[in-house]
Protein backbone atom coordinates (compact mmCIF):
# COMPACT_ATOMS: atom_id res chain seq x y z
CA UNK A 1 0.00 0.00 0.00
CA UNK A 2 1.13 3.57 -0.61
CA UNK A 3 2.61 5.26 2.41
CA UNK A 4 0.88 8.63 2.05
CA UNK A 5 1.03 10.83 5.15
CA UNK A 6 -2.16 11.86 6.94
CA UNK A 7 -1.68 15.63 7.16
CA UNK A 8 -4.09 18.49 7.65
CA UNK A 9 -3.73 20.43 4.42
CA UNK A 10 -5.42 17.54 2.58
CA UNK A 11 -8.64 18.36 4.47
CA UNK A 12 -8.95 21.98 3.41
CA UNK A 13 -7.56 21.25 -0.07
CA UNK A 14 -10.44 18.81 -0.55
CA UNK A 15 -13.02 21.34 0.67
CA UNK A 16 -11.75 23.96 -1.77
CA UNK A 17 -11.49 21.55 -4.70
CA UNK A 18 -14.80 19.71 -4.37
CA UNK A 19 -17.03 22.03 -2.34
CA UNK A 20 -15.98 25.57 -3.32
CA UNK A 21 -19.58 26.87 -3.22
CA UNK A 22 -20.49 25.45 0.18
CA UNK A 23 -20.84 28.00 3.00
CA UNK A 24 -19.38 28.88 6.35
CA UNK A 25 -21.94 31.02 8.15
CA UNK A 26 -20.06 32.99 10.78
CA UNK A 27 -21.50 35.28 13.44
CA UNK A 28 -19.19 37.97 14.82
CA UNK A 29 -19.88 40.93 17.10
CA UNK A 30 -21.14 43.12 14.28
CA UNK A 31 -22.66 40.88 11.61
CA UNK A 32 -23.21 37.46 10.10
CA UNK A 33 -20.67 36.60 7.39
CA UNK A 34 -21.38 34.08 4.63
CA UNK A 35 -18.19 32.83 3.06
CA UNK A 36 -17.58 29.93 0.70
CA UNK A 37 -14.95 27.24 1.20
CA UNK A 38 -13.15 28.73 -1.80
CA UNK A 39 -12.94 32.10 -0.04
CA UNK A 40 -11.95 30.59 3.31
CA UNK A 41 -9.25 28.43 1.70
CA UNK A 42 -7.73 31.49 0.02
CA UNK A 43 -7.90 33.52 3.25
CA UNK A 44 -6.23 30.61 5.03
CA UNK A 45 -3.28 30.69 2.60
CA UNK A 46 -3.04 34.44 3.00
CA UNK A 47 -2.94 34.06 6.79
CA UNK A 48 -0.22 31.41 6.63
CA UNK A 49 1.81 33.66 4.33
CA UNK A 50 1.48 36.66 6.68
CA UNK A 51 2.33 34.61 9.77
CA UNK A 52 5.49 33.47 8.02
CA UNK A 53 6.28 37.15 7.30
CA UNK A 54 5.78 37.86 11.02
CA UNK A 55 8.50 35.31 11.74
CA UNK A 56 6.51 32.17 12.58
CA UNK A 57 8.66 29.12 11.83
CA UNK A 58 8.16 25.36 11.67
CA UNK A 59 7.27 24.05 15.13
CA UNK A 60 6.50 27.48 16.64
CA UNK A 61 3.39 27.65 18.80
CA UNK A 62 0.74 30.19 17.80
CA UNK A 63 -1.99 30.79 20.38
CA UNK A 64 -5.61 31.72 19.67
CA UNK A 65 -7.99 33.42 22.08
CA UNK A 66 -11.17 33.55 20.07
CA UNK A 67 -14.82 32.56 19.79
CA UNK A 68 -16.39 30.30 17.16
CA UNK A 69 -16.16 32.21 13.88
CA UNK A 70 -14.56 32.04 10.42
CA UNK A 71 -11.31 33.73 11.44
CA UNK A 72 -10.74 31.11 14.11
CA UNK A 73 -11.50 28.42 11.51
CA UNK A 74 -8.91 29.94 9.18
CA UNK A 75 -6.34 29.83 12.01
CA UNK A 76 -7.27 26.16 12.62
CA UNK A 77 -5.86 25.34 9.19
CA UNK A 78 -3.31 28.06 8.41
CA UNK A 79 -1.15 27.48 11.48
CA UNK A 80 -0.74 23.66 11.25
CA UNK A 81 -0.62 23.61 7.44
CA UNK A 82 2.42 25.92 7.49
CA UNK A 83 4.11 23.55 9.95
CA UNK A 84 3.50 25.56 13.13
CA UNK A 85 1.42 24.38 16.12
CA UNK A 86 -2.09 25.68 16.83
CA UNK A 87 -2.59 26.37 20.56
CA UNK A 88 -6.27 27.03 21.27
CA UNK A 89 -6.39 28.83 24.62
CA UNK A 90 -9.34 28.62 26.98
CA UNK A 91 -10.26 32.27 27.53
CA UNK A 92 -12.20 31.38 30.68
CA UNK A 93 -9.11 30.31 32.59
CA UNK A 94 -8.02 32.48 35.49
CA UNK A 95 -5.40 35.16 34.67
CA UNK A 96 -2.72 33.11 36.44
CA UNK A 97 -3.60 29.97 34.49
CA UNK A 98 -3.64 31.97 31.23
CA UNK A 99 -0.14 33.22 31.98
CA UNK A 100 0.93 29.67 32.81
CA UNK A 101 -0.37 27.98 29.63
CA UNK A 102 0.92 30.70 27.28
CA UNK A 103 4.38 30.64 28.87
CA UNK A 104 4.47 26.85 29.23
CA UNK A 105 3.54 26.37 25.56
CA UNK A 106 6.03 29.10 24.62
CA UNK A 107 3.61 30.79 22.25
CA UNK A 108 5.37 33.14 19.81
CA UNK A 109 2.28 34.88 18.42
CA UNK A 110 -1.24 35.34 19.81
CA UNK A 111 -4.38 35.79 17.67
CA UNK A 112 -6.94 37.57 19.87
CA UNK A 113 -10.57 38.56 19.41
CA UNK A 114 -11.02 42.28 19.96
CA UNK A 115 -13.30 41.86 23.00
CA UNK A 116 -10.70 39.56 24.63
CA UNK A 117 -7.88 42.06 24.12
CA UNK A 118 -8.27 43.65 27.60
CA UNK A 119 -7.70 40.22 29.15
CA UNK A 120 -4.30 40.00 27.46
CA UNK A 121 -3.46 43.67 28.04
CA UNK A 122 -3.72 43.01 31.78
CA UNK A 123 -1.15 40.18 31.71
CA UNK A 124 1.05 41.09 28.71
CA UNK A 125 4.07 42.00 30.84
CA UNK A 126 4.12 38.49 32.32
CA UNK A 127 4.12 36.72 28.94
CA UNK A 128 7.73 35.72 28.41
CA UNK A 129 7.76 34.31 24.87
CA UNK A 130 5.10 36.18 22.88
CA UNK A 131 6.60 38.53 20.30
CA UNK A 132 3.58 39.55 18.18
CA UNK A 133 -0.11 40.07 18.84
CA UNK A 134 -2.83 39.98 16.18
CA UNK A 135 -6.32 41.37 16.82
CA UNK A 136 -9.22 39.58 15.12
CA UNK A 137 -11.98 42.02 14.22
CA UNK A 138 -14.36 43.02 11.45
CA UNK A 139 -12.48 46.34 11.42
CA UNK A 140 -9.21 46.75 9.56
CA UNK A 141 -8.04 49.59 11.80
CA UNK A 142 -6.36 48.75 15.07
CA UNK A 143 -8.16 49.47 18.35
CA UNK A 144 -6.52 51.64 20.99
CA UNK A 145 -4.32 49.34 23.06
CA UNK A 146 -1.40 49.26 25.46
CA UNK A 147 0.04 46.30 23.53
CA UNK A 148 2.99 46.99 21.28
CA UNK A 149 3.64 44.85 18.19
CA UNK A 150 -0.12 44.70 17.56
CA UNK A 151 -1.33 43.77 14.07
CA UNK A 152 -4.70 43.76 12.35
CA UNK A 153 -5.88 40.32 11.23
CA UNK A 154 -7.73 41.69 8.21
CA UNK A 155 -4.71 43.76 7.16
CA UNK A 156 -2.61 40.60 7.33
CA UNK A 157 -5.17 38.77 5.21
CA UNK A 158 -5.13 41.56 2.63
CA UNK A 159 -1.33 41.57 2.49
CA UNK A 160 -0.93 37.78 2.42
CA UNK A 161 -0.11 35.68 -0.64
CA UNK A 162 -3.27 33.99 -2.02
CA UNK A 163 -1.06 31.43 -3.79
CA UNK A 164 1.05 30.55 -0.74
CA UNK A 165 2.18 26.91 -0.85
CA UNK A 166 2.12 24.81 2.28
CA UNK A 167 5.30 22.80 2.84
CA UNK A 168 5.03 19.28 1.44
CA UNK A 169 7.40 17.64 3.92
CA UNK A 170 5.22 17.86 7.05
CA UNK A 171 5.13 14.42 8.69
CA UNK A 172 1.91 12.83 9.92
CA UNK A 173 3.43 12.45 13.39
CA UNK A 174 4.47 16.10 13.55
CA UNK A 175 2.62 18.22 16.11
CA UNK A 176 -0.51 19.93 14.73
CA UNK A 177 -2.04 21.54 17.79
CA UNK A 178 -2.28 21.59 21.52
CA UNK A 179 -4.88 22.17 24.22
CA UNK A 180 -4.63 22.39 27.98
CA UNK A 181 -7.03 20.78 30.41
CA UNK A 182 -9.43 23.09 32.24
CA UNK A 183 -7.64 22.73 35.59
CA UNK A 184 -10.24 21.79 38.18
CA UNK A 185 -7.25 20.89 40.38
CA UNK A 186 -3.63 21.94 39.94
CA UNK A 187 -2.14 23.63 36.90
CA UNK A 188 -3.61 22.90 33.45
CA UNK A 189 -1.99 19.96 31.66
CA UNK A 190 -0.99 20.28 28.01
CA UNK A 191 -1.86 17.73 25.33
CA UNK A 192 -0.22 17.79 21.87
CA UNK A 193 -2.18 16.50 18.86
CA UNK A 194 -0.47 15.16 15.73
CA UNK A 195 -1.61 15.52 12.13
CA UNK A 196 -2.27 11.78 12.01
CA UNK A 197 -4.35 11.83 15.18
CA UNK A 198 -6.53 14.73 14.00
CA UNK A 199 -7.09 13.20 10.54
CA UNK A 200 -8.08 9.81 11.98
CA UNK A 201 -10.31 11.50 14.58
CA UNK A 202 -12.00 13.51 11.81
CA UNK A 203 -12.63 10.29 9.89
CA UNK A 204 -14.19 8.76 13.03
CA UNK A 205 -16.59 11.72 13.30
CA UNK A 206 -17.88 10.87 9.83
CA UNK A 207 -18.80 7.27 10.66
CA UNK A 208 -22.50 6.46 10.48
CA UNK A 209 -22.40 4.94 13.98
CA UNK A 210 -20.89 8.09 15.53
CA UNK A 211 -21.88 11.62 14.53
CA UNK A 212 -22.09 10.73 10.83
CA UNK A 213 -21.11 14.25 9.76
CA UNK A 214 -21.40 14.51 5.97
CA UNK A 215 -21.59 16.96 3.08
CA UNK A 216 -25.37 17.17 3.38
CA UNK A 217 -25.25 18.33 7.00
CA UNK A 218 -25.39 21.82 8.48
CA UNK A 219 -23.15 21.56 11.54
CA UNK A 220 -23.23 24.08 14.40
CA UNK A 221 -20.60 23.52 17.10
CA UNK A 222 -21.73 25.39 20.22
CA UNK A 223 -18.91 23.87 22.24
CA UNK A 224 -16.13 26.49 22.08
CA UNK A 225 -13.36 26.15 19.53
CA UNK A 226 -10.97 26.56 22.49
CA UNK A 227 -12.42 23.44 24.18
CA UNK A 228 -10.72 20.37 22.64
CA UNK A 229 -11.00 21.94 19.17
CA UNK A 230 -14.82 22.16 19.38
CA UNK A 231 -14.68 18.35 19.72
CA UNK A 232 -12.95 18.15 16.33
CA UNK A 233 -16.06 19.15 14.36
CA UNK A 234 -14.47 22.08 12.44
CA UNK A 235 -11.76 19.77 11.06
CA UNK A 236 -14.20 17.02 10.07
CA UNK A 237 -16.86 19.36 8.68
CA UNK A 238 -14.29 21.14 6.50
CA UNK A 239 -12.95 17.85 5.13
CA UNK A 240 -16.43 16.61 4.25
CA UNK A 241 -17.63 19.91 2.74
CA UNK A 242 -20.27 20.33 5.43
CA UNK A 243 -22.03 23.69 5.78
CA UNK A 244 -20.83 25.18 9.06
CA UNK A 245 -22.70 27.58 11.33
CA UNK A 246 -20.35 29.25 13.82
CA UNK A 247 -22.38 31.05 16.50
CA UNK A 248 -19.72 33.51 17.61
CA UNK A 249 -19.52 35.46 20.89
CA UNK A 250 -22.11 36.10 23.60
CA UNK A 251 -24.77 33.84 22.18
CA UNK A 252 -27.99 33.11 24.08
CA UNK A 253 -30.42 30.16 24.00
CA UNK A 254 -32.73 32.36 21.94
CA UNK A 255 -29.98 33.08 19.41
CA UNK A 256 -29.12 29.36 19.15
CA UNK A 257 -32.78 28.50 18.57
CA UNK A 258 -33.01 31.15 15.86
CA UNK A 259 -29.82 29.94 14.16
CA UNK A 260 -31.07 26.34 14.16
CA UNK A 261 -34.38 27.47 12.70
CA UNK A 262 -33.09 29.98 10.15
CA UNK A 263 -30.01 28.10 8.94
CA UNK A 264 -31.66 24.64 9.03
CA UNK A 265 -28.99 23.19 11.31
CA UNK A 266 -28.97 19.39 11.20
CA UNK A 267 -26.43 18.57 13.92
CA UNK A 268 -25.13 20.59 16.84
CA UNK A 269 -22.80 19.92 19.75
CA UNK A 270 -22.39 21.27 23.28
CA UNK A 271 -22.32 20.57 27.01
CA UNK A 272 -25.46 19.84 29.08
CA UNK A 273 -25.77 23.40 30.42
CA UNK A 274 -26.17 24.65 26.83
CA UNK A 275 -28.99 22.19 26.16
CA UNK A 276 -30.73 22.93 29.46
CA UNK A 277 -30.83 26.57 28.37
CA UNK A 278 -32.12 25.68 24.90
CA UNK A 279 -34.79 23.42 26.37
CA UNK A 280 -35.98 26.27 28.57
CA UNK A 281 -36.13 28.54 25.49
CA UNK A 282 -38.09 25.97 23.48
CA UNK A 283 -40.63 25.75 26.29
CA UNK A 284 -40.99 29.53 26.35
CA UNK A 285 -41.16 30.22 22.60
CA UNK A 286 -42.18 28.69 19.31
CA UNK A 287 -39.39 27.52 17.00
CA UNK A 288 -39.10 25.14 14.08
CA UNK A 289 -36.49 22.54 15.08
CA UNK A 290 -37.50 20.02 12.42
CA UNK A 291 -34.15 20.26 10.59
CA UNK A 292 -32.25 18.79 13.55
CA UNK A 293 -31.30 15.15 13.14
CA UNK A 294 -29.32 15.15 16.34
CA UNK A 295 -28.00 17.01 19.37
CA UNK A 296 -24.57 15.83 20.49
CA UNK A 297 -23.96 16.20 24.23
CA UNK A 298 -20.73 15.67 26.13
CA UNK A 299 -18.52 17.21 28.78
CA UNK A 300 -20.55 15.72 31.62
CA UNK A 301 -23.48 13.34 32.00
CA UNK A 302 -26.78 14.62 30.63
CA UNK A 303 -29.76 14.23 32.98
CA UNK A 304 -32.37 11.71 31.86
CA UNK A 305 -35.13 14.29 32.19
CA UNK A 306 -33.44 16.49 29.61
CA UNK A 307 -32.91 13.59 27.21
CA UNK A 308 -36.57 12.61 27.59
CA UNK A 309 -37.78 16.16 26.94
CA UNK A 310 -35.78 16.51 23.70
CA UNK A 311 -36.60 13.03 22.44
CA UNK A 312 -40.24 12.70 23.42
CA UNK A 313 -41.61 16.23 23.62
CA UNK A 314 -39.59 17.92 20.89
CA UNK A 315 -38.83 14.83 18.74
CA UNK A 316 -35.13 15.70 18.54
CA UNK A 317 -32.68 12.76 18.69
CA UNK A 318 -30.23 13.24 21.55
CA UNK A 319 -26.81 11.57 21.54
CA UNK A 320 -24.49 11.14 24.47
CA UNK A 321 -20.75 11.08 23.81
CA UNK A 322 -17.69 10.95 26.01
CA UNK A 323 -14.17 12.21 25.67
CA UNK A 324 -11.42 14.27 27.27
CA UNK A 325 -8.74 16.71 26.19
CA UNK A 326 -6.47 13.66 26.23
CA UNK A 327 -8.70 11.73 23.77
CA UNK A 328 -8.99 14.45 21.04
CA UNK A 329 -11.89 13.93 22.32
CA UNK A 330 -14.28 11.34 20.76
CA UNK A 331 -13.99 8.02 22.62
CA UNK A 332 -17.51 6.74 23.42
CA UNK A 333 -20.78 7.27 21.57
CA UNK A 334 -24.25 6.23 22.66
CA UNK A 335 -26.56 4.75 20.03
CA UNK A 336 -29.18 2.04 20.13
CA UNK A 337 -28.10 -1.10 18.28
CA UNK A 338 -30.34 -2.26 15.44
CA UNK A 339 -31.99 -4.98 17.54
CA UNK A 340 -32.73 -2.43 20.27
CA UNK A 341 -34.80 -0.19 18.00
CA UNK A 342 -38.05 -1.41 19.55
CA UNK A 343 -37.02 -0.29 23.04
CA UNK A 344 -39.36 2.36 24.44
CA UNK A 345 -39.84 4.43 27.56
CA UNK A 346 -37.46 3.92 30.46
CA UNK A 347 -35.62 1.03 28.81
CA UNK A 348 -34.71 3.18 25.83
CA UNK A 349 -33.82 6.14 28.02
CA UNK A 350 -31.59 3.96 30.18
CA UNK A 351 -29.44 3.10 27.14
CA UNK A 352 -29.35 6.66 25.78
CA UNK A 353 -28.31 8.05 29.17
CA UNK A 354 -25.13 5.96 29.15
CA UNK A 355 -21.98 7.24 27.49
CA UNK A 356 -22.12 4.41 24.96
CA UNK A 357 -19.74 1.96 23.34
CA UNK A 358 -16.17 2.63 22.29
CA UNK A 359 -15.88 4.16 18.82
CA UNK A 360 -14.15 2.14 16.08
CA UNK A 361 -10.37 2.43 16.28
CA UNK A 362 -10.11 2.62 20.07
CA UNK A 363 -10.01 0.11 22.93
CA UNK A 364 -11.39 0.51 26.46
CA UNK A 365 -11.41 -1.49 29.65
CA UNK A 366 -12.54 -0.85 33.20
CA UNK A 367 -10.36 -1.97 36.08
CA UNK A 368 -10.46 -1.92 39.86
CA UNK A 369 -8.32 -3.45 42.59
CA UNK A 370 -9.44 -6.94 41.48
CA UNK A 371 -8.51 -6.46 37.83
CA UNK A 372 -10.75 -5.96 34.80
CA UNK A 373 -14.42 -5.75 35.84
CA UNK A 374 -17.23 -7.98 34.55
CA UNK A 375 -19.63 -6.65 31.92
CA UNK A 376 -22.49 -6.66 34.41
CA UNK A 377 -23.43 -2.95 34.42
CA UNK A 378 -22.84 -2.83 38.17
CA UNK A 379 -19.19 -3.38 39.09
CA UNK A 380 -17.34 -0.09 39.24
CA UNK A 381 -13.78 0.65 38.19
CA UNK A 382 -11.58 3.20 36.44
CA UNK A 383 -12.03 3.69 32.69
CA UNK A 384 -8.88 3.08 30.62
CA UNK A 385 -8.56 4.00 26.90
CA UNK A 386 -5.98 3.50 24.16
CA UNK A 387 -5.87 4.20 20.43
CA UNK A 388 -4.35 6.28 17.61
CA UNK A 389 -5.88 9.60 18.67
CA UNK A 390 -5.32 9.12 22.42
CA UNK A 391 -2.47 11.10 23.99
CA UNK A 392 0.52 9.16 25.29
CA UNK A 393 1.83 11.87 27.62
CA UNK A 394 1.32 15.41 28.89
CA UNK A 395 3.44 18.17 27.39
CA UNK A 396 6.53 18.69 29.55
CA UNK A 397 4.70 17.66 32.71
CA UNK A 398 5.77 15.31 35.52
CA UNK A 399 2.13 14.24 35.97
CA UNK A 400 2.41 12.06 32.84
CA UNK A 401 3.28 9.03 35.00
CA UNK A 402 0.05 9.41 36.97
CA UNK A 403 -2.22 9.03 33.93
CA UNK A 404 -0.31 7.05 31.28
CA UNK A 405 0.73 3.50 32.16
CA UNK A 406 1.36 0.30 30.21
CA UNK A 407 0.09 1.85 26.98
CA UNK A 408 -3.24 3.00 28.47
CA UNK A 409 -4.69 6.37 29.45
CA UNK A 410 -6.06 6.16 32.99
CA UNK A 411 -8.95 8.60 32.68
CA UNK A 412 -9.74 9.14 36.37
CA UNK A 413 -13.40 8.40 35.58
CA UNK A 414 -15.23 5.71 37.52
CA UNK A 415 -17.55 3.70 35.28
CA UNK A 416 -19.45 0.47 34.74
CA UNK A 417 -19.87 -1.53 31.52
CA UNK A 418 -22.95 -3.60 30.69
CA UNK A 419 -23.37 -6.79 28.68
CA UNK A 420 -23.77 -4.75 25.46
CA UNK A 421 -20.49 -2.91 26.03
CA UNK A 422 -22.18 0.36 27.00
CA UNK A 423 -20.04 2.36 29.40
CA UNK A 424 -21.80 4.38 32.07
CA UNK A 425 -19.86 7.06 33.92
CA UNK A 426 -20.45 6.84 37.63
CA UNK A 427 -18.14 9.58 38.83
CA UNK A 428 -14.69 11.08 38.78
CA UNK A 429 -12.30 9.25 41.09
CA UNK A 430 -12.11 12.41 43.15
CA UNK A 431 -15.91 12.92 43.24
CA UNK A 432 -17.22 9.43 43.99
CA UNK A 433 -18.63 9.37 47.54
CA UNK A 434 -17.04 6.73 49.78
CA UNK A 435 -19.52 6.02 52.55
CA UNK A 436 -18.83 3.25 55.07
CA UNK A 437 -16.60 1.37 52.63
CA UNK A 438 -19.17 1.52 49.79
CA UNK A 439 -19.29 3.84 46.76
CA UNK A 440 -22.15 6.22 46.00
CA UNK A 441 -22.42 7.73 42.52
CA UNK A 442 -22.99 11.47 42.66
CA UNK A 443 -23.88 11.36 38.93
CA UNK A 444 -26.75 8.89 39.45
CA UNK A 445 -28.22 11.02 42.24
CA UNK A 446 -27.86 14.19 40.14
CA UNK A 447 -29.57 12.67 37.13
CA UNK A 448 -32.60 11.54 39.12
CA UNK A 449 -32.89 14.88 40.90
CA UNK A 450 -32.77 16.72 37.58
CA UNK A 451 -35.60 14.53 36.30
CA UNK A 452 -37.90 16.20 38.89
CA UNK A 453 -40.04 18.81 37.17
CA UNK A 454 -39.07 21.54 39.65
CA UNK A 455 -35.29 21.08 39.42
CA UNK A 456 -33.20 23.08 36.96
CA UNK A 457 -29.75 21.88 38.09
CA UNK A 458 -28.44 19.55 40.78
CA UNK A 459 -24.93 18.68 41.96
CA UNK A 460 -24.13 16.13 44.66
CA UNK A 461 -20.87 16.24 46.61
CA UNK A 462 -19.27 14.43 49.51
CA UNK A 463 -18.94 16.04 52.91
CA UNK A 464 -16.86 14.57 55.76
CA UNK A 465 -18.70 12.37 58.28
CA UNK A 466 -17.29 11.20 61.65
CA UNK A 467 -18.73 7.67 61.34
CA UNK A 468 -19.16 6.94 57.62
CA UNK A 469 -16.11 8.83 56.30
CA UNK A 470 -18.17 10.69 53.68
CA UNK A 471 -21.85 11.36 53.07
CA UNK A 472 -23.66 12.91 50.10
CA UNK A 473 -25.22 16.37 50.17
CA UNK A 474 -27.27 17.62 47.22
CA UNK A 475 -27.15 21.21 45.96
CA UNK A 476 -30.22 22.14 43.94
CA UNK A 477 -31.23 25.09 41.77
CA UNK A 478 -35.00 25.22 41.33
CA UNK A 479 -36.80 26.49 38.26
CA UNK A 480 -38.14 29.98 38.83
CA UNK A 481 -41.81 29.08 39.13
CA UNK A 482 -41.13 26.42 41.81
CA UNK A 483 -38.79 28.40 44.07
CA UNK A 484 -41.35 29.08 46.77
CA UNK A 485 -43.23 25.80 46.92
CA UNK A 486 -40.77 22.87 46.79
CA UNK A 487 -39.16 21.54 49.98
CA UNK A 488 -36.16 19.32 50.59
CA UNK A 489 -38.50 16.65 52.02
CA UNK A 490 -40.40 16.54 48.75
CA UNK A 491 -37.18 15.95 46.82
CA UNK A 492 -36.01 13.29 49.29
CA UNK A 493 -39.37 11.54 48.95
CA UNK A 494 -38.84 11.62 45.18
CA UNK A 495 -35.45 9.91 45.58
CA UNK A 496 -36.47 7.24 48.13
CA UNK A 497 -38.11 4.74 45.75
CA UNK A 498 -35.12 4.84 43.41
CA UNK A 499 -32.14 4.35 45.74
CA UNK A 500 -31.04 2.35 48.73
CA UNK A 501 -31.58 4.23 51.98
CA UNK A 502 -27.87 4.72 52.60
CA UNK A 503 -27.51 6.44 49.18
CA UNK A 504 -29.95 9.23 50.08
CA UNK A 505 -28.36 12.67 50.66
CA UNK A 506 -28.03 13.74 54.27
CA UNK A 507 -29.17 17.20 53.26
CA UNK A 508 -30.48 19.17 50.28
CA UNK A 509 -29.24 22.74 50.01
CA UNK A 510 -31.04 25.18 47.71
CA UNK A 511 -28.78 27.55 45.78
CA UNK A 512 -29.32 30.33 43.26
CA UNK A 513 -26.48 29.04 41.12
CA UNK A 514 -24.06 26.10 41.00
CA UNK A 515 -20.44 27.12 40.35
CA UNK A 516 -19.08 25.80 37.05
CA UNK A 517 -15.74 25.29 35.37
CA UNK A 518 -14.67 27.28 32.33
CA UNK A 519 -16.25 24.64 30.07
CA UNK A 520 -19.61 24.42 31.85
CA UNK A 521 -19.03 21.46 34.16
CA UNK A 522 -20.04 21.61 37.82
CA UNK A 523 -17.07 22.87 39.85
CA UNK A 524 -17.39 20.49 42.75
CA UNK A 525 -14.23 21.65 44.50
CA UNK A 526 -15.73 25.13 44.94
CA UNK A 527 -19.07 23.60 45.85
CA UNK A 528 -17.51 21.50 48.61
CA UNK A 529 -15.83 24.59 50.06
CA UNK A 530 -19.13 26.47 49.87
CA UNK A 531 -20.94 23.63 51.63
CA UNK A 532 -18.41 23.39 54.42
CA UNK A 533 -19.10 27.04 55.22
CA UNK A 534 -22.86 26.45 55.00
CA UNK A 535 -22.80 23.36 57.21
CA UNK A 536 -20.51 24.94 59.81
CA UNK A 537 -22.89 27.88 60.36
Secondary structure, 3 states (H helix, E strand, C coil): CCCCCCCCHHHHHHHHHHCCCCEEEEECCCCEEEEEHHHHHHHHHHHHHHHHHCCCCCCCEEEEECCCCHHHHHHHHHHHHCCCEEEECCCCCCHHHHHHHHHHHCEEEEEEEHHHHHHHHCCHHHCCCCCEEEEECCCCCCCCCCCCCEEEHHHHHHHCCCCCCCCCCCCCCCEEEEEECCCCCCCCCEEEEEHHHHHHHHHHHCCCCCCCCCCCCEEEECCCCCCHHHHCHHHHHHHHCCEEEECCCCCCHHHHHHHHHHHCCCEEEEEHHHHHHHHHHHHHCCCCCCCCCEEEEECCCCCHHHHHHHHHHCCCCEEEEECCHHHCCCCEECCCCHHHCCCCHHHHHHHHCCCEEECCCEEEEEEECCEECCCCCCCCEEEEEEECCCCCCCCCCCCHHHHEECCEEEEEEEEEECCCCCEEEEEECCCCEEECCEEECHHHHHHHHCCCCCEEEEEEEEEEECCCEEEEEEEEEECHHHCCCCCHHHHHHHHHCCCCHHHCCCEEEECCCCCECCCCCECHHHHHHHHHHHHHC
